[in-house]
Amino acid sequence: MRKIATMLAAVLALSACGTGTTPPGGEAAGGPTRTVKHAMGETKVPDKPQRVVVLDTDKLDTLASLGLKPVGAAAPAEKMQFPAYLGVTDLKAVGTLQEPDLDAIRALKPDLILGSKFRQEKFYDELSTIAPTVFTELVGITWKENFLLDADALGRKAEAQALLDKYTARAAGLKRTSQKVSVVRFTPDEIRVYGPDSFCGIVLKDAGVPRTDRQLLADKKDKRFDKVSPERVQEVDGDVIFVAAFGDKAAQRQAEVTAGPLWTKLSAVAAGRVYTVNDEIWMTGIGVTAANKILDDLTARLAA
């Protein structure tokens, strides 16, 4: 019996050593860890992660806001660059937001992966075998909560809260305006109007900026955005219109529509109060640095 017990102990000791890979569930392989609750459950993460891969642009904004740089990041779409407003260069691309490249991620040997259940839920199990993986739930509407959760996984939650508090105070102190604002985004196939539950809509609300009735989306369950056809473009009118375009094809679409007779009849166009803004900041950035840059645009463009 003693010999059997000794052999069993040896087998258990060997199995505990593992193979050098991160165990399923995303638990850190060694060193001090903390448990983080997130959209997919609980994960043990390193106290001080050094090699972080991010799978959404809001996570890239988070790291940049905290003075950090990931070893790899997913791009917004094929052949699109990382958001230039962050000033982050020499990033290793690991696929796109919708299709992360698992082999590229594995090759970087990350010790933490930050992603989104909304975009990458089907990849979570495999990502968790590569490194501890933390997912936020939604995109846009919960951007502040996402910022704090990602920062918690990075061990920087107190710093993140201070940045968020500073943004909140700045937005509350912005000069007030009576001008009703419309936000329009062109994609290659759609014209969208952005509502109060979108990222930029939340920033506008924080700053006390009035919105047009059409863009409050009061009769819609999804208050992030709605669509209009070129024939209904008069619905995007407001005292001020901020316009963005997602990529080169969308910019071409914007040029076509805004050169048409229906657009040129809008009251904001006649008053010279239509402003093209950076899509990376207003739409895809989704973080505290992007939010502050939206406040910059509002300060520069809105009259009291």
Residue pairs with C-beta under 8 A, 6 or more apart in sequence:
18 29
20 29
21 29
21 129
22 28
22 29
22 128
22 129
22 130
22 131
22 132
23 29
23 129
24 125
24 128
24 129
25 43
25 128
26 43
26 44
26 45
26 113
26 127
26 128
26 131
26 132
26 133
26 134
27 33
27 43
27 44
27 132
28 44
28 45
28 46
28 111
28 132
29 111
31 46
31 47
32 46
32 47
33 44
33 45
33 46
33 47
34 44
34 45
34 47
34 155
35 42
35 43
35 44
35 45
36 42
36 43
36 44
36 45
36 134
36 149
36 152
36 153
38 134
38 135
38 136
38 149
38 153
39 116
39 117
39 135
39 136
39 137
40 117
40 121
40 124
40 133
40 135
43 128
43 132
43 133
43 134
44 132
45 112
45 132
45 134
45 153
46 111
46 112
46 132
47 155
48 155
49 111
49 112
49 132
49 153
49 154
49 155
50 111
51 71
51 108
51 109
51 110
51 111
51 112
52 63
52 68
52 70
52 71
52 110
52 111
52 112
52 113
52 114
52 154
53 70
53 71
53 72
53 73
53 94
53 105
53 108
53 110
53 112
53 113
53 114
53 131
54 60
54 62
54 63
54 70
54 72
54 73
54 74
54 113
54 114
54 115
55 73
55 74
55 94
55 97
55 100
55 113
55 114
55 115
55 116
55 119
55 120
56 74
56 97
56 114
56 115
56 116
56 119
56 120
56 136
56 139
56 286
57 76
57 82
57 83
57 97
57 280
57 284
57 285
57 286
57 287
58 116
58 136
58 139
58 143
58 146
58 147
58 150
58 285
58 286
58 287
59 70
59 73
59 114
59 115
59 150
60 70
60 73
60 82
60 83
60 86
60 88
60 287
61 83
61 86
61 285
61 286
61 287
61 288
61 289
61 290
62 114
62 146
62 147
62 150
62 151
62 154
62 160
62 287
62 288
63 69
63 70
63 154
64 86
64 87
64 88
64 287
64 289
65 147
65 160
65 163
65 287
65 288
65 289
66 151
66 154
66 156
66 159
66 160
66 163
68 154
68 156
69 88
69 91
70 91
71 92
71 108
71 110
72 91
72 92
72 93
72 94
72 104
72 105
72 108
72 110
73 82
73 91
73 92
73 93
73 94
74 93
74 94
74 95
74 96
74 97
74 100
75 81
75 82
75 93
75 95
75 96
75 97
76 83
76 96
76 97
76 284
77 96
77 97
77 247
78 96
80 247
82 88
82 91
83 280
83 281
83 284
83 285
83 290
84 280
85 278
85 280
85 281
85 285
85 289
85 290
85 293
86 285
86 289
92 104
92 108
93 101
93 104
94 100
94 101
94 104
94 105
94 108
95 101
95 102
95 104
95 105
97 116
97 119
97 120
98 119
98 120
100 115
100 120
100 123
100 127
102 123
102 126
102 127
102 130
105 113
105 127
105 130
106 130
109 131
110 130
110 131
111 131
111 132
112 131
112 132
112 133
112 134
112 153
112 154
113 127
113 130
113 131
113 132
113 133
113 134
114 133
114 134
114 135
114 136
114 150
114 153
115 123
115 124
115 127
115 133
115 134
115 135
115 136
116 135
116 136
116 137
116 138
116 139
117 124
117 135
117 136
117 137
117 138
118 136
118 137
118 138
118 139
119 139
120 127
120 135
121 135
124 133
124 135
127 133
134 149
134 150
134 153
136 142
136 145
136 146
136 149
136 150
138 146
139 146
139 286
140 197
140 198
140 199
140 202
140 224
140 286
141 197
141 198
141 199
141 202
141 224
143 199
143 202
143 286
143 287
143 291
144 164
146 286
147 160
147 164
147 287
147 288
148 157
148 160
148 161
148 164
150 160
151 157
151 159
151 160
151 161
152 160
160 288
163 288
164 288
167 206
167 288
167 291
167 292
167 295
168 206
170 292
170 295
171 203
171 206
171 207
171 208
171 291
171 295
172 206
172 207
172 208
174 207
174 208
174 295
174 298
174 299
175 299
175 302
175 304
176 208
176 304
177 209
177 210
177 302
177 303
177 304
178 210
179 210
179 238
179 239
179 240
179 273
179 302
179 303
180 210
180 211
180 212
180 238
180 239
180 240
181 204
181 209
181 210
181 211
181 212
181 238
181 239
181 240
181 241
181 242
181 302
182 193
182 211
182 212
182 214
182 215
182 236
182 237
182 238
182 240
182 241
182 242
182 268
183 193
183 194
183 198
183 200
183 201
183 204
183 215
183 241
183 242
183 244
183 282
184 191
184 192
184 193
184 194
184 236
184 241
184 242
184 243
184 244
185 191
185 192
185 194
185 225
185 243
185 244
185 245
185 246
185 250
185 279
185 282
185 283
186 192
186 243
186 244
186 245
186 246
186 250
186 251
186 253
186 254
186 257
187 245
187 246
187 247
187 250
187 253
188 246
188 247
188 249
188 250
188 253
190 227
191 227
191 228
191 229
191 230
191 233
191 236
191 253
191 257
192 225
192 226
192 227
192 228
193 214
193 215
193 225
193 226
193 227
193 228
193 235
193 236
194 200
194 201
194 215
194 224
194 225
195 201
195 215
195 216
195 217
195 220
195 223
195 224
195 225
195 226
196 202
196 204
196 205
196 211
196 215
196 216
196 217
196 223
197 217
197 222
197 223
197 224
198 223
198 224
198 225
199 282
199 283
199 285
199 286
199 290
199 291
200 242
200 282
200 283
200 294
201 211
201 215
201 223
201 224
203 291
203 294
203 295
204 211
204 294
204 298
206 291
207 295
207 298
209 298
209 302
211 238
212 237
212 238
214 235
214 236
215 226
215 238
216 223
217 223
217 225
217 226
220 226
228 235
228 236
230 257
230 260
230 262
231 262
233 257
233 260
233 262
233 263
233 266
234 262
234 265
234 266
236 266
237 266
237 267
237 268
238 268
239 267
239 268
239 271
239 273
240 268
240 273
240 274
240 275
240 301
240 302
241 266
241 268
241 269
241 273
241 274
241 275
242 275
242 276
242 277
242 282
242 297
242 301
243 254
243 258
243 274
243 275
243 276
243 277
244 276
244 277
244 278
244 279
244 282
244 283
245 251
245 253
245 254
245 276
245 279
246 279
246 283
246 284
247 279
250 279
257 263
258 264
258 274
263 269
266 274
268 274
273 301
275 297
275 301
277 294
277 297
278 293
280 290
281 290
281 293
281 294
281 297
282 290
282 294
282 297
285 291
285 293
